[in-house]
Amino acid sequence: MRPDFCRHFTRGMITALVILHGQVFLAKVHGAENAPAGEAVTRPDRDDAALRDVFFTSPQRGFAVGDRGTILRTDDGGQTWTLLPCQTEATLRSISFVSEDEGWIAGGGTREYSGASEGVVLATDDGGETWAVVCEQRLPAIRSIRFFSDVEGIAVGDSTDRHPSGLVSTSDGGRTWTAVPGDKTNGWTTAEFASSQFAVLAGEKGALGSLAGGAVTNSTPLGGLRGFKASSLDRPAKTVWAVGDGGMIVRSNDGGASWPAADASMPIETRMVFDFAAVAASRNEVWVGGTPGSVIWHSPDGGATWKPQPTGETTPLHAIICLPGDKRIAVGALGKILVSEAGGAWTTVRGAGRRLAALAIHAHGTRVSLFELARDGLDRGYRVGAWSLVRRDVEPETERRADGSRRFEDAVLSLTAACGVTDWRLPVSLPGLDRNPQKLMSEWSVLADQKLNDVLIATLVTQIRTWRPDVILLDDAPADDMPTQVIRAAMGVAASHAQADQGRLAPLWTTAALPGWSIKRVYARGLTGQEGDLAIDPFEWMPQKQTSLSTLVAPAASRLGLSLDSIGQRETFRPVEIPGVPAATTREFFTGLSLAAGGDARRPLPVTPIEADDTTLQMAMRQRNFQKMSLKLMSRPGQSDVLLGQLDASLQGMPEEQAAITLAMLGDDLRRRADWDAAEATMMELVTRYPAHAAAREARRWLISLWTSGELEYHRGRETGVAQMQVEQAAGSNTRQRRPVTLAGGSVFVGDMASVLGAGAKAIQAEGPQGSMTGRRNLDSSKRFAQAAQLLEDWKRVAPDDVEAVELQFQLAALYRRHDKHQEAESIYTQIVQNTTGWSQRVAHGELWLLRPSTQSLQSVYRANHTSRPPILDGVLADECWQVAKEIRIAGAPRSAPKRNDELDAIDSAPARDLNGSAFCMLAYDGAYLYFAASAPRHPSIPKDAPSYAGRPYDADLDAHDRISLALDINRDYQSAYCLDIDQRGWTRDALWTNQEWNPKWHVACNADESTWRIEAAINWSELCPQPPAPGAVMALGVTRTMPAVGRQSWVWPGNAPITAESMGLLMLE
């Protein structure tokens, strides 16, 4: 039984001689007196890992868990703590016991190389002496776990394809888990259980829900931007408390039916300064904490009044627990633990005074310098962190990958950073908004209740005073990156306010008991290719980790969604002078600063540094030389064979980790260049040589996608004169005769794509990508099928759960269909329908309907007419084929009205969107061309750019213009597709899967007036498939409209861009 607790921890200082990597260390380790031999002192990165949860099984014995697989135990009521061995490096977020002996720990994060959500569950049956991974099943990342007996438990966390409700349950002690049925959700961050049958749930952006009767139900959200981070059930008072961003405190006395605010007596300043992440309630007393950790707020009367309890610390608190005997413990960042007894002051018993040496502040999480975090933090021991201003709310949340904020956090935490926080206050919620300064500032001003400057300065100052870094790292801003420019402009003022209280913002820091802090240096990272005073070489050897820097950051880069070839690029920094902070004169971030190893801003280091020997230096040099040779050879057509011929010699003697990353980086670069044959050969080498390496998992996934893609098979075959793909079509269909396309300026026949089309349209043409076959993996269709089957069998042995991923199952079904194994395909689709919800269930329904037309389909279907009279491409849409065609409505997403709560401040309420009416499109076809027409009402806030063809390039930059995107997945593998974009000027952009170099020959006309813009297009079937498809052929289709800084409309929702399977219906040729 879990008490109704609160949470934080202790410090003890010892000096010890320890052995690490065979070297003698002199370490100053906090709270490690009773550590098992070598465990605490050999893992300084666990000693200062953030602690996320705390649980006591008795008044004396308790446990705290956190980042990097950290598990701490106390046997004296929280005064001293021992670091325990743990076999996972995952972030551990929750702990639950049902007795003094039996307990469970859960957590997880973003899976490296795939970007998917991945959970972990540990268990003990010996009172926490030992912990072991108890479940090998693939689970989503878990935020909270609760057991009700030694066999029955529930875990709460991310929503995925196979776990759409965000809850999973077990009846065998955690060895196997089953998805809890219910509504599709976006996952949950916290939950409180009255029993195994009833719980209240809360999540990001004010999401609320409940578990009742064995099923999950979404409740009306509070709405707005603020998310819930923690909750507590006060059983005696029958009250559930929930806290979150922006000082949010709410409670429910009716089982989650209503959530009135409970912060009326809180100082108004708390809403601007505090983000709460910890709450504990017991007998109508409540304690709340978060960021900053300088104050824990206490209410003795159920929220009627609140009093601050200063902690003497500043870094964030993540959990609070209440113990019998009027005792409370709080845990948080940098391994910090605090204790309060008998209503007394909070005392830091572990990690007192710890802070950061450097804090990287970015507008966008993807800009974080992983090199700096790995070199200075992971290898050199400096305590570093990263913070991002902008949360990207542009794309609908996808079930295939963890959201961007989570990926950012997991990426930087994997490099032992102290924090990886994305702020919630100023999101980019519209496509192209960050490239439109006027609209961005207007949007943010509304969100900040017309106090944008104050909100921005207060947010930056809070981060600086919370983490107290000596060094701030910024980005140089590209010309079109307004958020980065905003940060750069605000930093000078923020540094001044961070140093001393001043002006109208001074009450914020008084309320927060947050003392001033002086930044010592500021550096800016240059744009790619820029020179700087300080450079970080990606192939620099990291002596403590005995590997190269690029190898060290590769898993983190993959979690962040960056291409691995990008980590082979050098980074530069330059000193920046801001008011009150002179420009640094050193070529290293920390030279001349007082940052002693084992001190408040740096971990312990070896007395005798580990030196790289000749062999290890040669490995780093070989990796660097191979990278240079790769770049040189890949810039020359037809040189891929030469490069691949050097693999054996280049990889000879490399450690497995370094060699696997080298191959993964090369494969990423080759596929980015659309050198499919060489990329295929490289990825095959990776999965063959290093099948158990994490990078091989993504390599297998990519190879299956490559071999499944009918579009890629066709274009690879075109290069060699063998085109084998066929479009599935209905029985009894007839092939139509090819016809000319009639244009406003004349006629263009098949093969005459270089013609000038006249004033109403223009041909787009380019040579296909050049490059020779490698000769090593030149597989025809049947061989690729056999190769894919063998790869899947091998994959099942290495990681069986990977093969069950929904997107992989769709690809496998497409392979079966193409080889007339329809029963096998039907079985896969049936399993998806039965075991998933959302887009995957909808798409599988459509595929079952195609296999068995008598069944009912949930999928959207558009039937395109065959036309005997091709349209005149003039953008008027007056042709006969369009008069009889059905329209596809391209509309905005259905939007539920947020629950009104007058006590929530203005920063919670995003402005309503008026998308100014729906667009529509139509399709038709004949034996030569696929025709596409669309009409869109102009939006008053978008410039009325007139149609223009002068200077129209291939793959134009359309991001600042109103545009319509068309995606065609010819063989319905729901992974690769042709993507065709046309904007209001008639300018175009096209891609084949990830290949931006694909430049088909197609015809586009555009017409417009004051109220509407219209387009017509024709693309020859020969650009898409070997033979014109016959009537009855079916392919997947997606259509989306993107209005910069306004919103997105789509035929099928969610309307993402680039269009993926989630936003596709079916196109059937009548």
N, C-alpha and C positions, 0 to 999 in steps of 0.2 A: 504494500500500500504506500502510495506516495504522499508525504505530508504536503501541506500547502505552504511551500517554501518561498525564499528570496535568494540572492546570489553574489560572491567575489573573494579574494585570496591573500597569501602570506609571503613574506620574504625572509630568507635566512641567507647568510653569506658564508661561503667556505672557500678556502684556497686548496686546490688539489692538483696533483700531478696526474695527468690522464693520458691515455694512448688513443690517438686518432690517426687513421691511415698509416699506422706504424710509426708515428712521430710523437714526441713528448710535447704535451700542451701544459701551459700554466693557465688554469681557468678560474675565473671568479664566477661561480654559478649560484643563482638565487634559488633557495628553497630545495636543495638537493642532498641534504644530510643523509637521508636513508635510502638513496637511490640504489637500485640493483647495480651490480658491478658494471661500470662503464656506461650505463644507459643515459643518465642525465647529463653527465659531463661530456659524453661524446656526441650529444645532440643539442648544441646551443640553439639551433633553430627551433627546436621544440620547447626549450626552456622559456623562450620569449614569444611563443606562438599565442595568438589570440585565443581566449577561452570563451566558449559559446554557451555552455550549459553546466549546471552543477546539481548534484543530487546526494542526499545523505540517507544511508540505510540504518543509521543509529545516531545517537547524539555525538559519538566520537568519530565514526567512520563515514567518509564522504568521498565523492569523486567529481572531478571537473574534466571536461573534454573540450577540444578545440581544433585549431588548424593543424595541418600536417600530421594527422594521426596522433595528436597529443592526448594522453590520458594521465591525469594526476590523481593521487590518493592521499588522504589525510587520515590519521588514526588518533588525532588529539583535538578533534572538534574544529579543525581548520587553521590551527596555528602554524603547522609545518606541513609541507606537501612533498610527495615522492613521485618522480616521473617514472611511469611504467612502460615496459616494452609494448609495441604495437606493430602489427604486420601490414598496416595500410598507411598511405600518405594522404588519404582523403581528409577533407574538412569534416570533423565530427560535430554535429549540431544538437544532439539530443540524447538523453540517457534516462533509462527507466529500470527500476527494480520491482520485483514482486515479493522478495524476501531478502534476508541478509546475504543469501548465497547466489540467487539467480537474478541476472540483470542483462540488459541489452543497451547497446550504443548504436546510433544511426547517423548517417550524414550522406555525403557525396558531393557531386559538383558536375563540371563539364568534362566529358571524356575527351582525352587528347586525340587529335587527328580526325575525329568524327564530329566533334562539337555537340554531341548528344548529351542529354541529361543522364547521369549514372549515379546510382545509390549504392550504399554499403551498409551492412548490418553485422555487428559484432555481438558476441554473447559470452557470458561467464557463468559457471556453475560452482565456483569456489570462492565466492565473496569478492570477486574483482582482483584476485591474485594474478590470474591470467585471462586474457581476452583473445578470441579467435573469430575470424570471419565465419559466420554460420550459414550464410546463404550465397550460393554461387549463381543464383538466378539473376537475370538482368532486371534491375529495378530502376525507377526514376530517382533522382536526388531527393533525399528525405530531410524535412525540416523538423519534424517532431515524431517521436515514437512513444507508444504507450502500451504496456502489457497489463492484462487483467487477471491472468493466471500464468502458470508455467508453460502454457501452450497457446493461449489466446492473446493476440495483440493486433494493433492497428498502427500503420505508419502514414504520415501525412506529408505531402511534398508536391513535386512538379506533376503536371499533367502531360501525358505522352499518348501516342497512338493507342497503345495497349492498356493504358491506365488513365483513361480520359477524365475520371472524376477527381484525380489527384490523391486518392486514398487506396491503400492496399491492406489486406488483412491476412493473418496467418492463424492456423489452428494446430501447428506442430512445433511451436517454440521458435519460429522464425526461419526454419529451413526452407520452406516454400511459401510463396505469397500469391494471393489472388486479387485481381482488381475489384474494388468495391463498386457496384453498379451505381448509376445515377447520372446527373446532368454533366455535360461537357463543361469543364472549367478551365481557367488559366493557372490552376495550381494554387497552393495555399502556403502561407508563411508561418501560420500558428494555428493551434487548435486546443480546445479544452473539452475533456470528456467527463460527462456525468456518469456514464457507464459505457459498456462496449456497444450499446445500441443507440446512444444519443451523444452528440457532440455539437459544439458551435465551431465554425471555421471562419478564418479571416485571411485576407491576402493583400496583394498590391492594388493600388488605385481604389481603395475603399471596398474591395470585394468582400462579401459576406456569404455564408452558406451554413448548412446544417447537415448532420448525419442523423437520420431517424428511420426506423424500420428497415435497417440494412441498406439504405440507399442515400446518396448525396443529392441535395437540392440546393440550387443557387437561390440566394435571397436578394432582395433589392439592395444594390450597393449604396454606400454613402455617397459615392461619386467623387469626382475631382482627382487630383494628382497624388494626394497623400496615401501612403500605403501603411497597412498594419504590420508591425514587426514582432509583437509579443502579446501574450495574454495570460490571465491567471484566474482560476476558479476559486472563489471564496465560498466554500461549502456551507459553513455555519450561517453566512449572510445570504446564501443562495443568489450570489451575484457573480457575473462574469465581467472581468475587466479586460480591455484591449487598448494598446497604446501604439503610437507610430510616428510618422513624419510630422514635422511642423508642430511639435508639442501636443499632438493629438492624444486625448484621453477620453474614452467613452466607456460606458458600462451598460449591462443589460440585466434586468431583474425578472425577465419573462422568457428565459431560455433562448434569447437571440432574436425575438420578434421585433424588438425596438432597441435602439442604441442612442440614448441621449448623451450629450456631451457632459463631462464631469470636471471641467477645468475652469468653471466660472470664477473661482477665487484665485486662480493662478495669475501671476503678473503677465500682462499682455506681451512683454518682451520674450517670454518663453516660446511663443509661436515663431519668432524669427530666429532664435538662437538654437533651440533644442530639437533634436530628432530622437524621440524616445524609442528604446529597443529592449527594455527590461521592465517587468512589473511583477510584484508579488503582493498578494492580498490575504489577510487572515483576520477573521473576526472583526470585519469592518475597518481594519487598518490597511492602508495601502502605501507601498513604496514604489517609486518610478524613477528610472534612470536611463541614460543613453549617451548621446553625443551632444555636447562635451560631457565628460564624466566628472566634472568639477562639483556638481550638486546632485544629490539624491533627494527627490521631493517626497515628503511624507504627509499623508492625510490620516489623522486619527479618527475621522468621523465620516468615512465612506465617501470622501470627495467633496464634502461641504467646505472644508478649508484645507489649505496646503501650506506647508512650511519647508523651507530649504534646509538641507543638512549638508554642509560643505564636506568634501572628501579629502581635500588637500592634493588631489590628483587632477589631471586634465583629460587624459586619453579616454576613449569611449568605454562604456560599460555595456555588456551584452546579456547579462542574466543576474537576477537577484533571487534569493531563496530565504524563507523564514523557517527557523528551527525552533523546537520547543525551548522554553526557558528564556523567551524574549531575546533571541539571538538572530542576527541576519548576516548573510554572506553575499557579497557581490563579486562577479568575475568579469574580466573584459580584455581589452587590447593589451598586447605585449606581455601576456602571461600575468597580468595584475590581479591580485586578490585583496579584498577588503573585508573587514569584520566589524560588526557593531553589536555590543552586548548591553542588555539592561537599559535600552534607550539611550546609550551613550554615543559618543562621537565615533565616526568611522575611522578605523586604523588600517593602514596598508601593511599587510603581513607578507606580501610577495610582490616583487617587481616595482618597488617604490621609485618614483622619479624617472622611470624610463620614458624615452621620447625618441623622435626621429632625428637622424643626421641630415636626411634630405627628403623633401616632399615634391613629387612631380605633379604639377597642376596642368591639366589639359582640357580643352574644350570637348574633345572626342576621345573616347577610350581607346580606339584603334591607333591613336597617335603615341601611345605610351612607349617609352624607350625600354624595351625588354632587355637590351644590352646593358643599360645602366643598372637596372634592378639586379640582373644576374651577376655582373662584375662586382659592383660595390656592395650589394647586399648578400647574395648567396655565396660568393667566393671570398670577399674581403671582410664580411661581418658587420658592415655598417647597417644600422636600422633605417630602412627606407620604406616609402609608401607612395601610392599614387591616388589621385583624386580627379574625377572627371565632372565637368560642369553640366554637360548636355546628355540627357537621357533621350535616346532616339525612339520616339513613339510613332514613327512614320509608318513602318510596316505592320500589318496585322501580325499578332503573335503566331509563330509557326510551331508546329509540333515536332519538326524534324531536328531543330537545334535549340539549345538553351537561348534565352533572350540575351541581348547585347550586354546589359548591365551585369548579368550573372557571368557571362563569358569573361568580361573584363576583370571581375573580382577573382574568379578562379585562375585566370592566367597569371596575374601578379602574385597571388598567394602561393602559387606553385613555385615561384622563385624566392620564397621565404619573405616576401614583403609583409609589412605590418598591416597594410590596408589596401583595398582596391575599391573605393567607394564611388558610385555614380550618384550625383545629386538629383533630386526630384523636382526642384522648384522651377527650372527654366528648360522644359523639354523642347525638342524640335518635333512637332506633331504633324507636320505637313510636308509633303515632298517638295524639295527645292526651297524650303523656308530659310534655311541657313545661307542660301545664296542671294537672298532678297533682303538687304539691310533694312529697308523701310518697313516691310511687313514683319520682319523678325522683331524689330524694336517695338512695333505696335502690339504684336502678340504678347511679347514678354511683359510689356507695360500693363496690359490687361491682367495677366496672371499675377503680377506683383502689385496689383491695386494702385497703379500709377506711381509706385515707389521703387522703380526698377533699380535706380542707382543705389538706394539704401539696401535693398535686398541683395544685390550683387556684392557690395562692399562688406555687408554683415556676414554673408556666406563665406567669402574668402578669409576674412579676419577670424571667423570661428575656426576654420580649418587650421590656420597658422597658430593661433593660441592653443588649440587642442593638441596639436602634434609637436609644436615647438621645434621646428627644423632649423638648422643652421643654413642650409642651402635650399633654394627654391629653383626648380627646373621648369621652364616654360617652353613653348613652341614659337618659332617664327611663323607668321600667319601668311598663307597664300592670299592672293588678291581677292579670291571669292569666298574666303572663310571668315564670315562675320563673327561667329562666336569666339574664335581665337583672337581676333582683333579686340573684341570686347574685354577679354581677360587681360590682354597685354595693356590696354588703356587703364584698366581698373587697378592693376597690381601696385602701382606707385601709391595711390591713395590708401589701398588696403594695407600696405606695409607700414605706412605712417600710423594708421588706426590700430594696427596690431601692436605697435610699440608702446603706445600710451593712449589712455581714454581721452576722447576729445569729441566735441560737438554733440549733436543730437543723438548719436549712436552710443554715447558713453553709458547710458543706463542699461544697455544690453549686457555689457560685460560686468557691470556691478551685480545685476540680477543673477548672472551665471557664475559669479565668483571666479571669473576667468582672468587670471593676471596677464599683463602685457608680455610681449615677446619680440625680440629684435632679430630680424633676419640678418645674416652675415654676408651672404652672396646670392646673386641671381644669375642663372645661365639660361640661354635660349638655344634650343636645338634647331639647327639649320634645315632648310628644305633639302630634299634629295639632290645631290650633286653640288651643294654649296660647300665652300671651305669654312673652316673654323679654327679657333685657337686650341681647341681640345677635340681629339678624335678618338673614337672607339673602333678598333679593328675587329670585325666579326670572327676572325680566326685567331684572335689572341688566346694564348694558352692560360687556362684557369688552374693554378697550381693546387688549390685546396680540393677541387673537384676532379682534377686529373683529366681534363677534356678541354676542347676548344669552346669558345664563347658561343658560336653558332650552334654547336651541338647541344649546349646547355639550354638555350632558349627555344629550341625547336618545338618541344611539346607545348610550351606556353603560347608560342605564336599560333600553333594549330588550334588551341582552345579559343584564341581570340578571333579565329577565322581569317588569319593572314596567310598568304601563300608562302610556302617555305622558301621559294627562291628569293623572297624579299629579305630574308635574314642573312643573305650573303653580301649585303650592301653596308658600306661604312657609314657611321653616324658622326656628325660634327656638332660641337657646341661652341658658343662664344659668350664671354661675360656681358652682362647687361647692367647698365646703371639706371637706377630708379631713385626717386626722392628718398633720402635717408639711407640708401644702400649704395655705396660707391662700387664701381666696376672692379671685379676681382683682377688681380695681376698674375695669378698662378695658372698653370696649365693643367692642374688637377683640381677636382671639386673640393677636396678636403685638406689639401696641403696648407699647413700653418694654423689649422683650427685645433682646438683642444678636444679631441675625440679619442680618448684612450680606449684600448681594447678592454672589454669587461666593464666599461663605464656605462653611463646612462643612455648613450646613443650608439653603442657598438658592442657586439658580442665578444666573448673571449676569443683569442687567437693563439696559435701555437707559439711557444717560446722560440723554437727553431722553425722558421717557415719552410714549408714543403717546396723544394726546388724541382723544377722540371729537368729530367735527365735528357740525354741526347736523343733517346728513342722517342720519348713523348713529344719533344719539340719537333722531331722529324715528322711525326704523325700530323701535327698541326700545320707544318709547312706543306706536307703533301696534300692535305685538304684544301689549303689556300691555292696551291698551284693547280689542283684539279679544277677548282672553281674558275680560276682565270682561264685555263685552257678551254673549259666548257663554254664560257662566254665568247671566247674568240672563235671557236669552231662553229658554234650555233649561229653566229652572225653571218656565216658563209653557207649558201645553199648546198645541200648534198653532202655535208661534212659530218652528219650524225653517225654514220658507220665508223668513221675514224674515231670519234669520241667514244662510242661504245666499245670499240676495240681496245681502249685504254683502261677499261674498268678493272680487269683482273690485276693489272700492275698497280693501279692507283689505290685499290682497296687492300692490297697485300699487307698484312700485319696490322691493319687498323683495328682498334677495339670495336666490338660489335655495335655498340651504341653510335659511335662516330661514323662507322661505315654505313649503317642503316640510314642515318640522317643524311649522309652525303648522297646516297641513292635517292632518297625522298626529295631532297632539294633539286637534284638533277631532273627527276621525273616531273616535278612541279613546273620547272622552267620549260621543259619540252612540251608539256601539254598546254601551257600558256601560249606557246608559240605555234600550237596546232600541228606539231610534228608527231602525229599520232603513232606512227610505226616505231619511232625511236622511244617515245614515251611508253608505249606498250612493252617494248623490250626491257626498258629500265625497270618498270614496275614488276615485270616478271622476275627479273633478277632479285629485286627486293624481297618478294614473297618466297622465292626459292631459297635464297641464302639465309634470310632471317625471318622465318615464318612466325615466330613467337613475338617479334618486336611489334610495339604498338603501331608504328608507321606502316607495317605490313597490313594491318587491318584496313586502313584507309586505301592502301594500294589495291587490295582485293576488291573493295567496294568500287573503286574507279574502273578496274579491269572488267568487272561484271557490267558496269554501265556502258563501257566502250563496246563490249561484245554484244550487248543487248540492243544498242542504238541502231535502228534501221537507217536513220539519217546519216550517221557517220559511216556505216557500212557502205551505203550508196556512194558517198563522196570519196571514200578511200578507194572504192572500186573504180570510180571514174578516172582517178589518177593512173590506174594500171590497166584501164580498158575493160575491167570486169565489174559490172554493176549488177548486184544480185537481189536487192531488196524488192519486195512486192508489197503493195498496199492490200490489206485484207478487204474483200468485197463480197457482196451477197451472191448466192448461187444464181446462175442464169443471167448474169449481167453481160452486157455487150460493150465492147470497146468502141468508142466514138472516133470518127475521123477528125484529124487535126484541121483547125480553121485559123484564118488570120485574125489578128486583133485590129479592130478599126479604131483609129485615133482621130482626134480633132484635126490633125495636120496630114492625114493620109493613112496608108496601111503599112504594117510591119509583119512580115511573114516569119515563120520559124527559121531561125538561123540568121535573121537579119537584124540582130539586136543592136548593131552599131548605128542604126539609122537615127537621124534627127527627127523628133516626133512632132515638131511644130509648137505653137505657142501654148497649147493646153497641157502638154506633158513632156517628159524628158526621160530617156532611157538611162538606167543605172547599170553600169557594166564594169567588170574587172576580171582580170585573169584569176584563176583559182590559185590557191597556195601551192608553191613549188616545193619540191623535196623528193629525194629518192627513197625507195623502200630499203629497209635495213637488211632484208633477206633472212633475218633471224626469226621473225615471228609473223611471216606472211601467211595469215590464216584465211581460208575462205569460210563461208558461212557455216558449213557442216563442221569444220575443224574448230571454229570458234565455239560452237555449241558444245562440242565434246570437251573443249578446254574449260569452258565455263562450268560444266557439270563436274569435272574433276576438281576444279578450284573450290567449288562449293562443298564437295565431299571433304577435301582437306580442311576447309574452313570450319566445318562442323566439328571436326576433331579438336581443333585448336580453341574455338570459341563458339559453341553451339548457339548461344543466345543471339549472337550477331546476325546469324542467318535468318532469324525470325523477324528482323526489322521489317516494318511494313513496306518501305520503299524498295527494299531488296526483293521482297515477295512479289511486288508488282512486276519487277524486271524479270524475275524467274518465270512468272506466268506468261509474260510476253514472249520469252524464249520458247516456252512450251507451245504456245499458239502458232508461232512461226514454223514449228516443226510438227504441226498437226497432232500435237498431244493435248487435245482439248479437254479431256477428262482431268488431266493433271492440273491444267489451268483453272478449270471450274472448281476443283477442290481448294485451290489456293484462294480464289475469290470468295468462296463460301466461308472459309475460315476467317477472312478479314471482315466480312459482314457480321459474323457472329461475335467476334472478339474485339471490335473497335467501334468507335463512333466518329462523327465529324466527317472531314473530307475523305478519309480513306474508306469509310463505310459507304459514302455516297458514290465514290468512283468504282468501288467493287460492285455495288448494286448495278451500275451501268454496264459493267463488263458481263455480269451474269445475265442481264437482259439481252445483250447481244448474242450470248451463247444459247439462251432459252427465251425467245421473244414473248412467251406467254407469261413470264414473271413480271412483277411490278418493279419499276426502276425509280430511284430517288434522284437520278442524275439528270442534269439539264441536257436537252438534245436540240440541235438546230438542223433542219433539213434544207440543204442548198439545192436549188433547181438547176437542171441542165438547161442551157439556153442554145437555141439554134441561131440566134442573132446576137453576136457579141456587142457589148456596150461601146459607145463612143466615149473615150476617156477624156472628159472635159470638166469633170467635177460638178456637173449640173444634176446628175442622177435622174434624167428624164427618160432613160432607155427602157425598152419593153421589159428586159430582164429584171430591172429594179421595180417596175410597176407591179409585178406579180410576186416579187420576193417577200418573204416574211422578214420582219425586223427583229434584230437582237437589241433589246433594251440594255443600255449601259448606264447603270444607276448607282447612286451612293449606297453605302452599307446601311442596313436597318439599324437605327440608333434608339436605344431605350433611354427614357428620360431619367436622369439621376434623382435620387431621393433628396428632397429639400431638407436642409438642416440649417436654420438661421444662425446657429452658433458656430458654424464653420466659416473661417475667414475667406476673403476673396481669392486668395492664392490657390484655393481648392477648385475653383470653378472655371473650366476652360470655356472660351467663347463658342457659341453655337456656330455651326457651319451651314451656309446656304450655298449649295452647289449649282443653283441657278438652272435647274431643269436637267433632264436626262438626254444623253446622246443616244444615237442608235447606229447600227451597222447592218450590212446585208452581204451575203456571199452568193455567188453563182459560179458555174463552171461549164466548160465544154471540153472537147478532146485535146485542146492545146493549152488552155490557160485556166487558172483559178482567178476569179475576179472578186474584188473586195471594194465595198463602198461604205462610207460613213458620213454622218452629219452630226455636228456638235454645236449647241448654242454657245455663243461667246459669253464668257464670264466678264462682268464689268471691271473686275480688278486686274485682268490680264490684258496686256497691250494687244491691240488689234493688228498684229503683223499681217501684212498682205501677202498673198502667194508670190513667191519669187524663186526663180531657178538659176539666176546668175550666180556663178561661183559655188554652186552646190557641190560639196565634196562627198566622198564616201564616208559613211559612218560619222555624220555630223554630230556636233554637240547639241543635243535637243533639250537638255535639262532645264533650260530657262523658258521653254515654250510649251504651250498646250499641245498635247500629243496623244495619239491612239496607238496602242501596241497590240499586235496580233501574234499569237503563238500557235504553231502547228506541230503536233506530235504525231508523225505519220503512222508509226507502228504501235502507238499507245503503250510504251514502256513507262511512261510518266516520270521520265528522268531527263532525256534529251529532247530538244525541240528546235524548230526554226523560229526565230524571233524577228519580227518586222515592225519597225516603228516609223510612223509618219506624223510630222507636226503640222501646225496650222499654216506654215509657209510652203508645205510640200517637200520639205527636206526629210531625209531618211537616215535610218541606222538599222543595221541588220547583224545577226549573229547566228551561228550554229552551235547550240549548247554553250560551251565556254569560249568558243572560237570567234573572236571579234574580227578576224581576218577574212571570214567568209563574206564575199561580196557577190551576191547573185545578180543576174541581169533581170531587172523588172521595170515596169512602167508605172509612173505615178502622175496623176493630175490633181490639181487643187483649185478650188474656187471659193470665193467668200464674199459676203456682204457685211453690213453693219451688225447684223444679229447672229449670223451663222457662218461657220466654215465647213466645207465639204471636201472629201477626197474620193478619188477612184484609183484603183490600182489593178494591175494584171501581172501575174508572175507565171512564167512558163512551167508546166509540170516537169519539164526536164531539169529544172533547178531543184526540184524537190524529190523526185523519184524516177526510176528507170523508165516506166511506162505510165501514160495517163491512166489514172484509176477509173474503173468502170462504175456505172450506177450501182448503188448499194454499198460502195466503199465507205469505211468509217475511220475517222481519225479523231484525236483529241484536239480541242480548240479552246483557246483562252483569248479574251478580248478585254482590254483595260484602257481607261482614259486617265491620264495624269495631268492635273492642272497645277502648275507650280505655285506653291504657297497658298493653295486653295483646298485641294483634296484630291481624292481618287474615286473614280467610278469603275464599275466592273460588271460583266455579264454574270459571273459566278463569284461569290464571295467566300473567303477573303480575297480582295483584289490586290494581290502583291505584284511587285515589279522588281526584277524581271519576273514574268509570269511563270509559275510552277504548277505542279499537279493540283495543289489546293484550289487553284482558281480556274480549273478547266472543266468544260463540259464535253459533249460529243458533237462532232460534225459528220452528218450523214449525207452522202451525195445521192439525191433522188434520181 
